[in-house]
């Protein structure tokens, strides 16, 4: 029974000491907030800068750069039946349907082509410009 009392007294001593430390830490809460606050401000500032850069990049990209980033992987070689860039035979039936249907197919995805051709941040207008870029010389 003596060992049990000794363990209990040690446990409660540690518990009391921890409570004392926590109460002192609680008093310093404001100073801790002041010390870490600049880190949060820097993070927010960087996050805002990245959002601004993304907006600038999205404004300056053209149909050619979108094609060369997203579309070329399938439309250069005709993977899974994708109409090849510059190939009149591949595009004839699609062109006959009209640009609106082609744009709808790109936005929703068609056969093996995923939605928006994986250019998830492309606007509908940008996708239409890419279609026009791909068929302009046909």
Secondary structure, 3 states (H helix, E strand, C coil): CHHHHHHHHHHHHHHHHHHHHHHHHHHCHHHHHHHHHHHHHHHHHHHHHHHHHHHHHHHHCCHHHHHHHHHHHHHCCCHHHCCCCCCHHHHHHHHHHCHHHHHHHHHHCECCECHHHHCCCCCHHHHHHHHHHHHCCC
